[in-house]
Amino acid sequence: MIILAAALTVPAPVLYAGNAVEIRVESFRLLNEGVTAYNRGRFVEAVEKLRRSAAMALNSFRAYHFLGLALIGTRHYQEALEALEIALDLDPNHLTSLVAYGDAYLKMGETDEAMAAYYRALKVRSEFPNALDGIARTYEARSQDGQAEEFYQRAIASNPGFAPAYTHLGDLYLRIGRYQDAVRLLSEAVVIRPDYAPGLNRLARGFTHLRMYNDAVATIEKAIELAPEQPEHPTSLGMIQMELGLAHRAEESFSRALELDPALAAAHHGLAELARRQGRYPDALIRVDQALEDSRLRPAALKELKDYRTAIRAEAERFDGLSATVAADGAASEDYASLARIHASRNEWSRAAELLGMAGPGADQAVLGYYLLQAGEYSLAAELYRTLPGLNGDTGLLLNQGIALASLGRDREAATAYRRALELDDSNPDAWLYLGNALVRLREDEAAVAAFRRFLQEGGKHTASEQVRRILQQLTGEEGS
């Protein structure tokens, strides 16, 4: 009787008319179709079928369990809790139902209740990775990143094949700027689970932060192929395309994501940033407001979006004021530099370099060199670096000089710049990598091999490491060089 009373709290259609055998057959069919829809990410369809199945078989644990999961997917968290309570009445120690119960509370921001559900699962099975992962996510929701990392690591240690823990820890690393750690961790996850689309998605984001765009695109395309109906994948593709300057294609990707989930904050945020970079500040603010309407936003993400909105309004005011001042020919050096910084933040590198060049001799020449490099003005950048005071005492400036020279085909001079950088910091992996590349082009294979081996020794970027190993194999003929 308790079960029936709980069941009535979950809205359901009228019971199927037919004899007992027909009802069981129909309930089983709907259950299987609902589970299939859930596994494919079609949560609305799953909820409809699973509700009908549960209405025919009031004591079906699987119907209520998967109904709860699907309702979490549709963000109906209170209804999900009701369905999962029925499932747990039927099987009080079912581990994944207990974790899902915690997940529903966590989505609602009820961290105490979520934590209690996860620890209840641990009482059933100690070191259960799903529960440890849930505890970690709860700590992260409370902005306790140290404890969150500890429990993510425990989840991974308890089951190295549990891919979600890798993904969630990767999310944490991406959020706090530990991009190398994120890529290393997520690369392990997709080796363990090559078909795990969320892991591929986060790995693509990590590659994007490291400006490894080819790898990022290839990785997110695999995620889209595996899960074409998940909106976070075209959202991530849009972010990569935006960084590559492919504005139209980025807009198409964000729009595709919103077709799949009209409330997705990340896609609205992407369109807002696209509008900002195009100088369409009113459109950007509208998109941010739409992103803020997403009920799934956690406090940290909500604060980030609100801060972003404030920054857009302030930037729009500065841009209008500085543009008017510069146009009136009454601008000071700092006015040109400030306006240049706004254009640089919008990836309008040529305009940024032009404005900073107009700022006069007081302008930061190292920043101007960077703008010229980003704009593809390699000859101007190389000439600027040649005369730059303090060049030989700054590793970053020497690397940039080498990049400019190498881009002009002047590899001998580029190698000299990289060697000067290594005199200042002989553990710099980028300098060893760039030096190795220059030496290969100069056909100085023995020296290139030594440089590439130092790059690997100093712990270079993951994908670059794989490429370097292949080059070493070609140069030396040795497997696993």
PEVEN-V5623 format. One record per run of one state. SS is the DSSP state (a for helix, b for strand, c for the rest). FROM is the first residue (numbers start at 1). TO is the last residue. If there is no record, write none. Layout:
ss={SS,SS}
from={FROM,FROM}
to={TO,TO}
This chain:
ss={c,a,c,a,c,a,c,a,c,a,c,a,c,a,c,a,c,a,c,a,c,a,c,a,c,a,c,a,c,a,c,a,c,a,c,a,c,a,c,a,c,a,c,a,c,a,c,a,c,a,c,a,c,a,c,a,c}
from={1,2,8,20,40,43,57,61,74,77,91,95,108,111,125,129,142,145,159,163,177,179,193,197,210,213,227,231,244,247,261,265,278,281,293,299,328,333,346,349,358,365,375,378,387,391,394,395,408,411,425,429,442,445,458,462,477}
to={1,7,19,39,42,56,60,73,76,90,94,107,110,124,128,141,144,158,162,176,178,192,196,209,212,226,230,243,246,260,264,277,280,292,298,327,332,345,348,357,364,374,377,386,390,393,394,407,410,424,428,441,444,457,461,476,481}
